[in-house]
C-alpha cells in the first residue's frame, strides 16, 4: 500500500431588551481578546482527530434554507432580482416553516448514507436562521415562527450520530457596516464601520460555537471572494474559533489556496484540481482534508422551476470520484419554505443510500490518490484493501493499475466475491475482465494486499 503519499492525519429564548444588551456587551468583552496569530497555527490533537473522523464520514448533506426560499428562485434572488434590502426584509414576516421536522431531515440524510450535515446559518442576504442576540434580523425575532431550527437540528444530529457544520456568510448584501459595493481602501470598505462588522461576526460565531453542543464540528465560510483585497481579520476570527472550540474545523470557500488557520479545503462544483467555472484558482493542499460540494439539481436554494435533477448514477459516480480524489462529497438540497425537502430529492437520496448500504465499505473510511486517475474510473483504499471502481467500460478486456508494486493476495469482484485473473509486472498490475459484465453504475473490484 502506497501510504506515504497520504496526508499525516490518515495516521493517526425571548428576553427583555436590557437583558439582551447586557448579554451583547458580555459577548463583546469575550471576543475582544480572541485573536491569536493563526500564521503559526498548529492544530490540536482534538482537531487532528476531527479531521480524520471527517474524512472517514466521506458523504454529507448540504442545506441552503432561508427566507429566500419563499420566492422559489434560489438563494441569490435578492441580488439577482435587484430587490431593495428594506423590501426584501419583509419576507421575514411571512416565513413560517410549519412542516419543518429536524428528525425527518436527519433521518433522510442517514437513509442516504450521509454522515454529516452542513447548513446555512446565515447567507448573503444577512438573515440569521438561528437565535442570535447580535441582530433582530433572525428567525426567532423577525418571523412568526419564533423557534430556532438549528437547535432542533443539532439535537436530531446528536441523536442519530451525525455531525453538524454551520455555513456562515462573510458577505452581507444589506448591513451598512459591511458596505456592499463600497470601494475597498486600506483593507476596509469606504464610509463604513468595518470594525463593527467584524465584531458582529465574532459575536455570532461565538453563539454558534457555544449554544449547540459538541455535535458542531465545523464552520464553512463563504463570500471572501466578493472582496479579495479586504482585511477580513482572519487572525481574530479563526483565533476565536480555535480558542473556543479547538476541535472545530475551519473551511473557507475563497476559491484559492488555504490560508493559515484553516483546517480543510473545499472545492465548489468541481473535484479537486478542476476549474470548470474559473473559480478554483489555487492548488490542492496535501496537509488538510478536502471536500467538494455540488447541487442535486442546478440550484442551491429552493428553486420551483429547476427540474434539472441529477440521476442516481451521476450522484453515485460523483461520490466515488470524490473519494478517489481523497475528498468528501457534500451534496446540496434546498428545502421548500414550508420546511419540506421535496420528494424528487428524497427519492433519489434513498436510492443512493441503498447503493451505499451494499457498497459503502469501498467509500467510508477510505483514502484516495492511490494512482494517477485512469480514464475508466478511480481507486480508493483502506489499510491493505484497495477498491477499484470501474465507472465506464475500459474498452479492453482488462484494466491496468500503474505503480502498484506491493504484493497481492487476491483480486475479486466485490459484488460476487468471484476471483479474477491478474498479472503483476514491475510497472504495475493487469486485471483481466473476461466474462465480466460491467455494472454501468460502478463495478467494484476488491484487491487484497499481503
N, C-alpha and C positions, 0 to 999 in steps of 0.2 A: 504494500500500500504506500502511495507516494504522499505520506503525511507531511513531509517537510514543506510543501507548498501551501499548506493551510495556515490561517492566522492563529495567533497564540491562544485565543480564547477557545479554540477547539479542544485544547488540552484542559485543558483544565475542567329659615323661621321669621316671620314678620316681627319687627322690633320698633319701639318708639324712636323718633328721629334723633334725640340726643344720644341714646344708646348706640345708634348706628354711627354717628360721627365720632364718638369715643372709640369705637372699635376700629374705624378707619385710621384714627390717629395712632392707635396702638400698632396697626399693621405698618404704617409709615415708619415708626420707630424700628420695627423689626427689619424692614428691608433696607434702611439707610446704610447699614454697615455690612450688607450681604455680599458685596463683591470681593472676590479674591482672584488673583491672577490665574486665568484659565490658560494662558500661554504655556504654563508649566504644569498643566493639569495631568495628574496620574489617576486613573480610575481606581476606586477602592475594590477590595476583594468582592464585596457585595455587588458592585457594578459589573465586574467581570463575570460573576456568576449569572447575573441577569442577562448579560449579553448572550451567554451560551444557551440559557433557557429560551431566550427569544429566537435564536437560530433553530433550536430544536423544534419549536412550535410551527415554524415554516409557513402557515397559512392563516391569514387574518381577514376580518370583515372591516371595511372602511365605511363609515356612515356620515353622509352630508345631510344635515337636517337643521332647519331654522325657519324663521318667519317667511323667508323667500319661497319656501315650499308652497305657500298659499297661492302664489301666482303661476305655479306649474311651468316655469320656464328656466329652471336651473338656478344655481346659487349666485350667478353673476347678473341676475335680472335687473337689479337696481342700477348697476353700471351700464349694462348693455342697452336698456330702455331709457337711460338718462332720466330716471325718476329722482326728483329732488329729495334730499335726505329727510326734510321735515314732513314730506308727504309719505315717503316710504315708511317712516316710523309708525304711521297709523295702522300698519298691518299688525302690529303687536296686539292691539285691542281685539283683533279678530282671530288670534291664534289660540285655539283650544283643541289640542290633540286628544279627543275623548276616547279614542281607541288605542292609545299608546299602552303597550304592555311590555315592560322590560324583560320579563321572563320569557315571553314569546320570542322576542328578538334574540336573546341569548340562546334559547333552545334551537332556533333556526340556524344560527351560526354554528352551534355544536353539531347539528344534524348535517351540516355541510362539510364537516371535518375541520372547521376553523377553530383555532386555539386562542385567539385574542381578538379584541375589538379596538379600533381607533375611531373616535367620534369627534365631530366639530363642536367644541365647547364655545368657540366664538369664531365667526367667519369674517370676511372682508367688510360685510355690511355693519359690523360693530355690535351686533346684537348678541348678548350673552345667554347661552342656553343652560345656565346654571345659577344657583343662588349666589349673588355677589353683593358685597357692601361697597364696592368701588364705583358702582353706577346703578341708577334706577332702570336703565335700559336693559332689562333682563327678564327671563321667562317667569320669574316669581312675582316681580313687582309691576311689570308692564303689561302682562296678559291676564285674562280672566282664569287661566289655568291655575296659577298660584302654587305650582308644585315644581320641584326640582327633578327632572327626569334623569339627570346624571347621578343623583343619589340612588335612585331605584336601579339604574343600570349597573352601578358599581356593586350593589348588593346582589343582583342577579348573577353577575360575573363571578363574584366571590363564591356563591353557592354552587355554580356549575364548573368551577375550576378554570375559567378563562381569565386572562389578564386584560386590563383596560388601559388604553393610552388616550390622552387628550390632544386632539388637533387644536392649535391656537394660532390665530392670525396675527401677525405683526402689523399687517396693513389694515387701515381703517378708513373707509371712504367718508365717514361723517364727522368724527371728532375734530373740533377746532385745533386742539393741541397736536394732532397728527399733521394737519395741514396738507391734505391730499392735493396734489397738483402744484404745490409751492416749490419754488426753486431751492435746491439744497446748497447752502453756503456754510463752509467750515463744519461740515458733518451734520448740520441741522436744517430743517426747513425754515425759510424766512418768515418773519412775522408770526411766529407761533411759539408756544412754550413747550419745546421738545422735551425738556426735563420732566415736565408734568406728565407727558405721555409715557415716558419710561417708568415713572413712579406708579402710574395707573396699571401698567402691565405687570410690574413686580407685585403689586397688591393682589391682582387676580391670580397670578401664578402661585402665590403663597396660599390662596384659598384652595386652588385646585390640588395642591400638593398636601394639604393638611386636613381637608374636610371629607375625603372619600376613602380613606383606609389604605391598607397595604396592597390592595388589588391594582393600584395605579403603578404602572411600570415604565411609562414613557411620556414625553412631551414631543409632539410633532409640529414644529413651527413651519409657517408658510408666509410668503409675502415679502421676504427680504429682497427679492428680485425687482420690486417696484421702485426701490431707491438704493441702488448699489453703492452710491457714494455717501450714504448716511452713516453716522456713528450710532449703531444700534445698542451700544453699551453691553455687548455680549459678556464682557468680563463680569459685570454686575448681575446680569440676568442668568447666565449659566452658573455663576458662582452661587447665587441664591438657591438655585435648584439643587446643585450638588451639596450645598451645606444642609438644606432642609431634608433632602432625601438622597443620600449618596448613591443608592442603588438605581435610582430612576435614570433611564437613558434619555439623552437629548439627541433629537434629529432635527435637521433644518432643510427644508426643500428649497434651497437657494440656487440649485442647478449648477453648482460648481464644486471645487474640491472642498473636503471637510475643513472646518475651522477648529482652532484649539477649543477644547471643552466639549466637542460633540462626540457622541457615543455610537451612533450608527449613521449610515449614509443611505439616502433614498434617491430613487430614480422614477420620475413621473412619466407614466405611459411609455416606458421603454425598459428593456432589460439592461443591466449594467453594460456600459460601453456603447449602447445605442443612442442615437441622437436624431431620431426621425422628425422631431418638432423643432430642432435647433435650440433646445433648452439645456441639454446636459453637456455643458462645455468643459466640465472638469474631468479628471481621471477617476479611476476606480481605486478606492482605498483598500490596502491589504491589511489594515490594522483594526478595522471595526466591522461589525455585521452590515450586510446590505439588504435593502428592501426595494421592491418595485411595486408601484400601485397602478391600477387600471380600473376602468368602469365596466359594469356589466352590460350597459348599452353605450351610448355616446355621451352621457351626461353624468355629472357628479351629484348635483341636487335634483330633486324631483322635476321631471320634465314630461308633461302629459302627452306630448306629441312625439316623443322619442321612442320608437319601436325597433331600433337597431340592436336587437338583443343578441348577445354573443351566445353561441351554442355551447353545449356541454363539452364537446370536443375542443373548441377554442379555449375554454377556461382550463380544462384539464391539461392541455398541452402547454398553456402559458405557465401554469403552476410547475409542471415538470421542467420546462426550460429555465424558469427562475431558480429552481433547486439546483439544476445543472450549472448555473452561473453563480452558485453559492449565495443565493439571495432568497429572502422571504417573498411571498406574494400577498399583497394587500388588495383585496377585491372590493370595489365600492358598490353600495346600494344607496339610493336616495329615497327614503321613506316618504309616503304621502303626508300632507299636512295633518291628517287625522291620526297619524301615528302608525299606520299600517304599511308594512313592506309589501309592495304589490305582488300579486300571485305569480306573475311571469318570472320574477326574480326568485321567489320561494321555490317554485317547481324546478328551476334549473339548479339551484343550490342543493336541493335534496338529491338530485341525480349525481352531482359532483361528489356529495358525501357518500353515496352508495359506492362510487368508484374508489374513493379513499378507504372505505371500510375493507375493501378487498386488497388494495394495493398500497395502503399508507406506509407499510414497512419500508417501501422504497423511497419515501419522501420525508417523513418525520425523523428528526434526529440525524439526518444525513448532511453531508457537505459536498460541495461541487468543485468545479475547476480541476477535475482529475486529469483530463486530457484536453487538447485543443478541440473545440466544439465541432463535431462532424456534421456533414450536411443532412444526415438521416435522423439525427436525434441528439442525445446527450447522455451523460453518466452522473450518477450520484453514488455516494459511498458512506459506509458506516462501519468502522472497525475493519475487519477483514472481509466484509461483504461489499461487493460492487453491484450496482444495478444499472444495467444497460437499457436505456429507453429508446426503442425504435419508433419514431413518430411519423415516419413516412418510409415506404419501401426503398431499400438501398439501391435497387437496380441490378444487383448481383445476388447470387445465392450465398453470399457471405457478407460479413462486416469485418472491419479491421480496427483494432484498438492500438494506436501507435504509442510507443513508450512504455507499455506495460511489461515490465521485466520481472516482477515478483512471481514466485512460484504459485501455480494454480492447483487447487484441489479438485474443483469440479465446476462445470458450467451447465446450467439447467434453464429450461423455460420456467419462468416464475409462476405462471398460471396452472401448469400441469405437473411441474417438477420433473418433466422428462429430460434426460441427459441429452446434451448437444455435443457434436464433434467439434474439436478445436485443435489448433496447431500454434505453438509458440515459437517464434524466431527471435533473434536478438533485437529486431526493430519493433516488436510488438506481438499481438495475438490475433489470429484469424479465428472467427467463429462462423461455423457453417450452418446455413439455414435451409438445407434441403428438406423439403416436405413440410416446412413451417408456413402456415397461413397467417400472415402478419395482421395482427389486430389494428384496424385503422385508427383507433383511439390512442393506444400505446402498447406496443409489445415489449414486455419487460423480460430481460434475461438476467438471471442471478449468477454472478461469478463469485465463487468462494476462493479466497486466497489461503495458502497454507500458513 
